[in-house]
Amino acid sequence: MIKKWAAALRREYIYITTIVRTLWLLRLVKPNATRNIVDIVEVQARNRPGNAALLYLDQAMTYAQLDARANRYAHWALSAGIGRGDCAALLMENRPDFICAWLGLFKIGAQVALINTNLMGAALAHSIGISGARHAIVGAELAQQFREAPFETRPAEWVEGEDGNLSTLLATMPDTSPGKQHRAGITLKERAFYIYTSGTTGMPKAANFSHMRMMFMMSGFVGALRPRESDRVYDPLPLYHSTGGVCAVGIAFFSGAALILKRKFSVHEFWPDIHKYGATMFEYIGELARYLLNAPPSPLDQGHKIRAITGNGLRPEIWKQFQERFAIPRVVEFYGSTEGNVSMLNYDGRIGAVGRVPEYLEWLLPSRVIRFDVESEMPVRGEDGLCIECAPDEVGETIGGISTRPGRGFEGYSNKADSDKKILRDVFRRGDAWFRTGDLMRRDAHGYFYFVDRVGDTFRWKGENVSTGEVGEALAAVPGILEANVYGVAVPGMDGRAGMASLVVNGDFALDDLPARLKARLAPYARPILLRLAPQIVVTGTFKQRKVDLVRDGFDPVTISDPLYFLDPDSGKYERLTPQHHADIVEGKIKF
């Protein structure tokens, strides 16, 4: 009994002290405040000019050099006619100039659309188009991809790298401060980024991401992890996502520590990099953790300097094994979304939990789990018309109360109609408003939240949200495909769900041509892994495609009479799925 009390006291002590520390960091994060990430970096450049800010390949960029490079971007932007409130698109793989570019644009009060580097064609053009950007900063490695996009109004192209036109101009710009007058009056409530999410309607949606949200997120992770000036944070995640591009950046910049950038995640280079750079922390997603765990054991698995890691999606079944094999002293799992207001952290490392909101913190972090009808994909309401909160350990949809408190607002998307769809009203009382996460969770008696599954037409694969609408549209454009129903299915040993499509086809359909057609329209993670050729698509009474039965069927050719195919990772073609192939996939011999 004494041990239980001691454990409970320790748990509450960790949460209370961490929340107090975070609230202290947030004391200046108010809607009308003007101190943002630019001011923090400029202070570091003055106080710690020689400290490494960014480590990339075999080069180090100090805080003084980071600030100077950002100043060059600021002066260039002014010369190009970019000013306060204007939005510029940023399409670049991970490297120091990615951060220098948006930091420089912030210095003059501009906004930045962070474009997913996997996008191509119409999706790429759409994403930049809805931001209203008249200028695009493009990494030389993605210039051809940008030029092939079918823009209605093509933005000015500024290429950085390999003697690009922007590289030439930046070299002529002064590296001194452009002065604070250009961003005077910019408050935290104003937009900093557009960060994109797939949603369920097909094309990516642009989520508004304010300076206040940025500061709130960064402060939360600093409060939880307590980074030191001597820390080195390894970041192999895309900088166009909030996890890699905001959370990891804040952990380093708030404390004067170094951020280690990796252009793309590599299983084989991960632990060598951790040792090479002397990393003390790293950011992860669930898929990354599983990839590392599936790799052959190596002497470099341990003997490193890692003292804490943070991320999301570390599944309960591999959590303990991952932590023990790689000698990770502390795991801080978190939950959050780019556009949402539900955010929580698992401060004390409870295995499997994505975060915790104890009852005594519900006033500060109003996150709840409500009963949910999976078939109708809507919350369950009682006789009084209000929603019903789930009992402990009952699965339902997680929602977050919308208020004016920092971090609790819902900034929405560039399209108001998309924003309205995410707001649930009259939840616990008439007139209240809550953000729908679209995630099914359960909450235990101690306030720990556990992720169960995603709701609706969007599923996770390879760390990305896959829109069934976007994939369906790409399939519908293929000759011979009459109908397509796209959904995600669980694959043993893999995080997220693999894309599968049930197709109705005619004699014009050429299976061998499908991979090339999809490659031209979809990012790699969005292309269906599995196909099912069906005589017809089953619909509901309101003519909505039914996915529930298809998801339950999975992809076992022993129980499914329809012809099944899988995208062979070796040949790159769709091959007939036999019982032996199915067994090899289940046993991990065929890896997607």
C-alpha positions in Angstrom: 0.0 0.0 0.0 2.8 2.4 0.9 4.5 1.7 -2.5 1.2 2.6 -4.3 0.9 5.8 -2.4 4.6 6.7 -3.1 4.1 6.0 -6.8 0.9 8.1 -6.9 2.6 11.0 -5.1 5.6 10.8 -7.5 3.2 10.8 -10.5 1.4 13.8 -9.3 4.6 15.6 -8.3 5.9 15.2 -11.8 2.7 16.5 -13.4 2.3 19.4 -11.1 5.9 20.6 -11.3 6.0 20.2 -15.0 2.7 22.2 -15.5 4.0 24.9 -13.2 7.2 25.1 -15.1 5.3 25.3 -18.5 2.9 27.9 -17.2 5.9 30.1 -16.2 7.3 29.8 -19.7 3.9 30.7 -21.1 3.5 33.8 -18.9 4.3 36.0 -21.9 2.3 34.0 -24.5 -0.8 36.2 -24.8 -2.7 37.0 -28.0 -1.7 40.6 -28.1 2.0 40.0 -27.1 4.6 40.6 -29.8 7.6 38.5 -28.6 7.9 35.5 -30.9 10.5 33.0 -32.1 12.5 35.7 -34.0 13.1 37.6 -30.7 14.3 34.4 -29.0 16.8 33.6 -31.8 18.1 37.1 -31.8 18.7 37.0 -28.0 20.6 33.7 -28.5 22.6 35.3 -31.3 23.6 38.1 -28.9 24.1 36.0 -25.7 25.5 32.8 -27.3 26.9 33.9 -30.7 29.4 31.0 -30.9 27.0 28.2 -29.8 26.1 25.8 -32.6 22.5 26.4 -33.6 22.2 23.9 -36.5 24.3 20.9 -37.3 24.0 19.5 -40.8 26.2 17.0 -42.6 29.7 18.0 -41.5 28.9 21.7 -41.0 27.9 23.8 -38.0 25.9 27.0 -38.1 26.2 29.2 -35.0 23.4 31.3 -33.6 25.2 34.4 -34.9 25.5 32.8 -38.4 21.8 31.6 -38.3 20.6 35.1 -37.5 22.9 36.6 -40.2 21.6 34.2 -42.8 18.0 34.9 -41.8 18.8 38.7 -42.1 19.8 38.1 -45.7 16.5 36.4 -46.4 14.7 39.3 -44.8 16.5 41.9 -47.0 15.9 39.7 -50.1 12.2 39.4 -49.4 11.9 43.2 -49.0 13.7 43.7 -52.3 11.3 41.2 -54.0 8.3 43.1 -52.7 7.3 40.7 -50.0 6.0 42.6 -46.9 3.9 42.4 -43.8 1.1 39.9 -44.1 2.2 38.5 -47.4 2.6 34.8 -47.7 5.5 33.0 -49.4 5.6 29.3 -50.1 8.6 27.2 -48.9 9.3 24.0 -50.8 12.6 22.5 -49.6 14.0 19.4 -48.1 15.5 19.5 -44.6 18.5 21.7 -44.4 19.6 24.9 -42.6 18.2 27.2 -45.2 14.7 25.9 -44.6 14.8 27.5 -41.1 16.7 30.5 -42.2 14.1 31.3 -44.8 11.1 31.3 -42.6 13.0 33.0 -39.8 14.0 35.8 -42.2 10.4 36.2 -43.5 9.1 36.5 -40.0 11.6 39.3 -39.4 9.6 41.4 -41.9 6.2 40.3 -40.7 5.5 37.9 -43.6 3.9 34.5 -43.4 5.1 31.1 -44.8 3.3 28.2 -46.4 5.3 25.0 -45.5 4.8 22.7 -48.5 4.9 19.0 -48.2 7.9 17.9 -50.3 6.1 14.7 -51.3 3.4 16.6 -53.2 3.5 16.8 -56.9 1.3 17.8 -59.8 -2.2 19.1 -59.0 -1.9 18.6 -55.3 1.3 20.7 -55.2 -0.3 23.5 -57.3 -3.4 23.4 -55.1 -1.5 23.7 -51.9 0.5 26.7 -53.0 -2.5 28.2 -54.7 -4.8 28.2 -51.6 -2.1 30.0 -49.6 -2.2 33.0 -51.9 1.6 32.9 -52.2 2.9 35.0 -55.1 6.5 33.9 -54.4 7.9 30.4 -53.8 11.3 29.6 -52.3 12.3 26.3 -53.8 15.2 24.0 -53.0 17.1 23.1 -56.1 16.4 19.4 -55.4 12.7 20.1 -55.9 12.8 22.6 -58.7 11.8 20.2 -61.5 8.9 19.0 -59.3 7.8 22.6 -58.8 8.0 23.5 -62.5 5.9 20.5 -63.6 3.0 21.5 -61.3 -0.1 22.9 -63.2 -0.5 26.3 -61.5 -3.5 28.5 -62.5 -1.3 31.5 -61.5 2.3 30.5 -61.3 4.2 32.1 -58.4 7.6 33.7 -58.8 10.2 30.9 -58.6 13.2 31.5 -56.3 15.7 28.6 -56.3 18.1 28.1 -53.5 21.1 25.9 -54.1 23.2 24.8 -57.2 23.6 28.4 -58.4 19.9 29.1 -58.2 18.7 32.6 -58.7 17.9 33.0 -55.0 21.4 31.8 -54.0 23.0 34.5 -56.2 20.8 37.2 -54.8 21.3 36.2 -51.1 25.0 36.5 -51.5 24.5 40.2 -52.4 22.3 41.0 -49.4 23.5 42.5 -46.1 23.5 40.2 -43.1 22.7 43.0 -40.7 19.2 43.2 -39.1 16.5 44.8 -41.2 15.2 46.5 -38.1 12.1 45.7 -36.0 10.0 48.3 -37.8 9.0 45.8 -40.5 7.4 43.5 -37.9 6.3 46.2 -35.5 2.8 45.4 -34.1 2.8 41.8 -35.3 1.1 40.0 -32.5 1.1 36.3 -31.5 -2.5 35.9 -32.7 -1.4 36.5 -36.3 -0.6 33.7 -38.7 2.9 32.4 -38.9 2.5 29.3 -41.1 0.2 27.5 -43.2 0.8 23.8 -42.4 -1.0 21.3 -44.5 -3.1 18.3 -43.5 -4.8 15.8 -45.9 -8.3 15.8 -44.4 -11.0 13.7 -46.0 -11.9 15.7 -49.0 -9.1 14.8 -51.4 -6.8 17.8 -51.7 -4.6 19.0 -48.8 -6.1 21.6 -46.5 -4.1 24.6 -45.3 -4.2 24.8 -41.5 -3.7 28.3 -39.9 -0.8 28.2 -37.5 -0.3 31.4 -35.5 2.8 32.7 -33.7 0.9 32.0 -30.4 0.4 28.4 -31.3 4.0 28.1 -32.2 5.1 29.6 -28.8 2.6 27.5 -26.9 3.8 24.3 -28.5 7.5 25.1 -28.1 7.0 26.1 -24.4 5.2 22.9 -23.7 8.0 20.7 -24.9 10.6 22.9 -23.2 8.7 22.6 -19.9 8.5 18.8 -20.2 12.0 18.1 -21.4 14.0 20.8 -19.6 16.6 21.2 -22.4 20.0 22.6 -21.5 22.4 24.7 -23.5 24.6 21.7 -23.9 21.9 19.5 -25.5 21.9 18.4 -29.1 18.5 17.5 -30.6 18.5 15.1 -33.5 15.7 15.8 -35.9 15.2 13.4 -38.8 11.5 14.4 -39.3 10.2 16.7 -42.1 10.5 20.4 -41.3 7.2 21.0 -43.1 5.4 19.2 -40.3 4.8 20.7 -36.9 6.5 17.8 -35.0 9.8 18.2 -36.8 9.5 21.8 -37.8 8.1 23.4 -34.6 8.5 21.1 -31.6 12.1 20.0 -32.2 13.1 23.5 -33.3 11.7 25.1 -30.1 13.4 22.6 -27.8 16.8 23.7 -29.2 16.2 27.4 -29.8 14.6 28.2 -26.4 17.6 26.8 -24.6 20.4 27.8 -26.9 21.0 24.1 -27.7 21.9 22.7 -31.1 19.4 21.2 -33.6 20.9 18.4 -35.7 19.1 18.3 -39.1 18.8 15.2 -41.3 17.6 15.7 -44.8 15.7 12.4 -44.8 15.3 9.7 -42.1 17.6 6.7 -42.7 17.5 3.5 -40.6 21.2 2.7 -41.4 22.5 6.1 -40.6 20.3 6.9 -37.5 22.5 5.5 -34.7 25.8 6.4 -36.5 24.5 10.0 -36.6 23.5 9.9 -33.0 27.0 8.9 -32.0 28.7 11.2 -34.6 27.0 14.3 -33.4 26.8 13.5 -29.7 23.0 13.8 -29.7 21.3 13.9 -26.3 17.7 13.9 -27.5 15.7 13.0 -30.7 12.2 13.4 -32.1 10.4 10.3 -33.3 7.2 9.0 -34.8 5.9 5.5 -34.3 7.0 4.3 -37.7 10.5 5.5 -37.1 10.7 3.6 -33.9 9.4 0.4 -35.5 11.9 0.7 -38.4 14.8 1.0 -35.9 13.6 -1.9 -33.9 13.3 -4.1 -37.0 16.9 -3.3 -38.0 19.6 -5.9 -37.1 21.2 -5.3 -33.7 24.3 -3.1 -33.8 27.0 -2.1 -31.2 25.8 1.4 -31.8 22.4 0.7 -30.4 23.7 1.7 -27.0 26.7 3.6 -25.6 25.3 6.9 -26.9 24.4 10.1 -25.0 20.7 10.1 -25.4 18.9 11.2 -22.2 15.4 11.7 -23.5 13.3 11.4 -26.6 9.9 12.8 -27.5 7.4 12.1 -30.3 4.1 10.4 -31.0 2.9 7.0 -32.2 5.2 4.7 -30.1 2.9 1.7 -29.9 2.4 -0.1 -26.6 3.5 -3.5 -28.0 7.0 -2.2 -28.9 7.4 0.6 -26.3 9.3 -1.4 -23.6 11.4 -3.3 -26.1 12.4 -0.1 -27.9 13.3 1.6 -24.7 15.4 -1.3 -23.4 17.1 -2.3 -26.6 18.3 1.3 -27.2 18.9 2.3 -23.6 16.5 5.3 -23.7 16.3 6.7 -20.1 13.1 8.7 -20.7 10.3 8.7 -23.3 7.9 11.7 -23.5 5.1 10.6 -25.8 2.7 13.4 -26.8 -0.5 13.8 -28.7 -1.5 16.7 -30.8 -2.4 17.8 -34.3 -1.4 20.7 -36.5 -4.8 22.3 -36.7 -6.3 21.0 -33.4 -6.4 22.4 -29.8 -6.1 19.0 -28.1 -2.5 18.6 -26.9 -1.1 16.5 -24.0 2.1 14.9 -22.9 2.9 11.8 -21.1 5.4 13.3 -18.7 6.1 10.2 -16.6 6.5 7.6 -19.3 3.4 5.5 -18.7 3.7 2.8 -21.4 1.2 3.2 -24.2 -0.3 6.5 -23.0 -0.3 9.5 -25.4 -0.7 11.9 -22.6 -2.5 12.6 -19.4 -5.1 15.1 -18.2 -5.8 14.6 -14.5 -9.2 15.8 -13.2 -7.5 18.7 -11.3 -6.1 20.0 -14.7 -9.3 19.8 -16.7 -9.9 23.5 -16.3 -6.6 24.1 -18.0 -6.6 21.3 -20.6 -10.3 20.6 -21.4 -9.9 17.4 -23.3 -12.7 14.8 -23.1 -13.7 11.4 -24.6 -17.3 11.2 -25.8 -19.3 8.2 -27.0 -19.1 7.7 -30.7 -21.0 5.6 -33.3 -18.4 4.1 -35.6 -21.0 3.2 -38.2 -22.4 6.7 -38.6 -19.1 8.3 -37.6 -20.9 10.7 -35.3 -21.0 11.3 -31.6 -23.8 9.7 -29.6 -26.3 12.1 -28.0 -28.6 11.5 -25.1 -32.3 12.3 -24.8 -31.4 15.9 -23.9 -29.6 16.2 -27.2 -26.2 16.6 -25.5 -23.1 14.4 -25.9 -22.3 11.7 -23.4 -18.8 11.5 -21.8 -17.3 8.1 -21.8 -16.7 6.1 -18.7 -13.1 5.2 -17.8 -11.6 2.9 -20.4 -14.6 3.3 -22.7 -13.5 4.1 -26.3 -14.9 7.2 -27.9 -13.8 10.3 -29.9 -11.5 12.8 -28.2 -12.6 16.4 -28.3 -11.1 19.7 -27.0 -13.0 22.6 -25.6 -12.6 25.8 -27.6 -11.8 29.0 -25.7 -9.7 32.2 -25.9 -7.1 30.7 -23.6 -3.7 30.3 -25.3 -3.5 26.9 -27.0 -7.2 26.2 -26.6 -8.5 28.1 -29.6 -9.2 26.5 -33.0 -7.5 28.5 -35.7 -9.0 26.4 -38.4 -8.1 26.2 -42.1 -7.9 28.7 -44.9 -11.4 27.5 -46.0 -14.1 28.4 -43.4 -16.3 25.5 -44.5 -13.5 23.0 -43.7 -13.1 24.6 -40.3 -16.8 24.4 -39.5 -16.8 20.7 -40.1 -14.3 20.2 -37.2 -16.4 22.0 -34.6 -18.9 20.2 -32.5 -21.5 22.3 -30.8 -23.9 21.8 -27.9 -21.7 19.2 -26.4 -22.1 19.3 -22.6 -24.3 22.5 -22.5 -26.1 24.6 -25.0 -23.9 27.0 -26.9 -20.5 25.4 -26.1 -18.1 24.5 -28.9 -15.5 21.7 -29.0 -12.9 20.6 -31.6 -13.3 17.2 -33.1 -10.0 15.4 -33.3 -11.3 12.5 -35.4 -9.4 10.1 -33.2 -10.8 7.3 -31.1 -9.2 7.0 -27.6 -9.9 5.7 -24.2 -9.1 7.5 -20.9 -8.4 5.6 -17.7 -9.3 6.4 -14.2 -6.0 8.3 -13.6 -6.5 10.6 -16.7 -4.2 8.8 -19.1 -5.3 8.8 -22.7 -4.6 5.8 -25.0 -4.9 6.1 -28.8 -7.2 3.5 -30.4 -7.8 4.4 -34.0 -8.6 7.2 -36.5 -12.1 8.1 -37.5 -13.4 8.4 -41.0 -11.8 8.4 -44.4 -8.3 9.5 -43.4 -5.8 6.9 -42.2 -2.1 7.0 -41.3 0.6 5.3 -43.3 4.4 6.0 -43.3 3.8 8.8 -40.9 1.5 10.7 -43.2 -2.3 11.2 -43.4 -3.7 9.5 -46.5 -6.9 11.0 -47.9 -9.1 8.3 -49.4 -10.8 11.0 -51.5 -7.5 12.1 -53.1 -6.6 8.5 -53.8 -10.0 7.7 -55.1 -9.9 10.6 -57.5 -6.5 9.5 -58.9 -7.9 6.0 -59.4 -11.0 7.3 -61.1 -8.9 9.0 -63.7 -7.3 5.7 -64.8 -8.9 4.2 -67.9 -11.0 1.1 -67.2 -11.7 1.9 -63.5 -15.4 2.5 -63.1 -15.6 2.8 -59.3 -13.0 2.9 -56.5 -13.5 2.6 -52.7 -10.3 3.4 -50.8 -9.7 2.4 -47.2 -6.9 1.4 -44.8 -6.2 -2.1 -43.5 -4.0 -3.2 -40.7 -0.8 -5.0 -41.6 0.9 -7.1 -38.9 4.1 -5.5 -37.7 3.4 -2.1 -39.3 2.2 1.1 -37.7 -0.8 2.8 -39.3 -2.9 1.3 -42.1 -1.9 0.3 -45.6 -3.9 1.7 -48.4 -6.3 -0.7 -50.1 -8.7 -0.1 -52.9 -11.8 -2.1 -54.0 -12.1 -1.5 -57.7 -14.8 -2.1 -60.3 -13.2 -2.3 -63.7 -14.0 -3.0 -67.3 -12.0 -4.4 -70.3 -10.0 -1.1 -70.7 -8.3 -1.6 -67.4 -4.6 -2.4 -67.6 -3.1 -3.5 -64.3 0.5 -3.2 -65.5 0.0 0.5 -66.3 -1.4 1.4 -62.9 1.8 2.0 -60.9 3.1 4.5 -63.4 -0.3 6.4 -63.5 -0.5 6.6 -59.7 3.2 7.7 -59.4 2.4 10.7 -61.6 -0.5 11.8 -59.3 0.2 10.5 -55.8 2.9 10.8 -53.2 4.6 7.4 -52.5 2.8 7.0 -49.1 -0.6 7.6 -50.7 -0.4 4.9 -53.4 -2.5 1.8 -52.6 -0.5 -1.2 -51.5 -3.4 -3.7 -52.0 -6.2 -4.0 -54.6 -9.4 -5.9 -54.6 -11.3 -6.4 -57.9 -15.0 -6.5 -57.0 -18.1 -6.9 -59.2 -19.7 -3.9 -57.5 -19.2 -1.3 -54.7 -21.5 -1.7 -51.7 -23.2 1.6 -50.7 -25.4 2.6 -47.8 -29.0 3.8 -48.1 -27.7 7.3 -48.7 -25.4 6.1 -51.4 -22.2 6.4 -49.3 -19.6 3.8 -49.9 -19.4 1.3 -47.2 -15.9 0.7 -45.8 -16.7 -1.1 -42.5 -17.1 -4.5 -44.1 -14.1 -4.1 -46.4 -11.8 -3.0 -43.5 -13.0 -6.0 -41.5 -12.3 -8.4 -44.4 -8.7 -7.3 -44.7 -6.7 -8.9 -47.5 -6.7 -12.7 -46.8 -7.2 -14.5 -50.2 -8.3 -17.6 -48.2 -11.5 -15.8 -47.0 -12.0 -13.4 -49.9 -13.2 -14.7 -53.2 -12.5 -11.5 -55.1 -9.1 -11.4 -56.9 -6.5 -9.6 -54.7 -3.3 -7.9 -55.7 -0.4 -6.4 -53.9 2.2 -3.8 -54.9 5.4 -6.0 -55.0 8.2 -3.9 -53.4 10.8 -5.7 -55.6 9.1 -5.4 -59.0 7.2 -2.3 -58.4 4.2 -4.0 -60.1 0.9 -5.2 -58.8 1.1 -9.0 -58.5 -1.6 -11.5 -57.7 -1.9 -12.1 -53.9 -1.7 -15.8 -53.1 -2.0 -17.4 -49.7 1.8 -17.8 -49.6 2.2 -14.1 -50.3 -0.3 -13.3 -47.5 1.6 -15.5 -45.1 4.9 -13.8 -46.1 3.4 -10.4 -45.4 2.0 -11.4 -42.1 5.3 -13.0 -41.1 7.2 -9.9 -42.2 9.1 -11.6 -45.0 7.5 -9.1 -47.5 7.9 -5.5 -46.2 6.1 -2.5 -47.6 
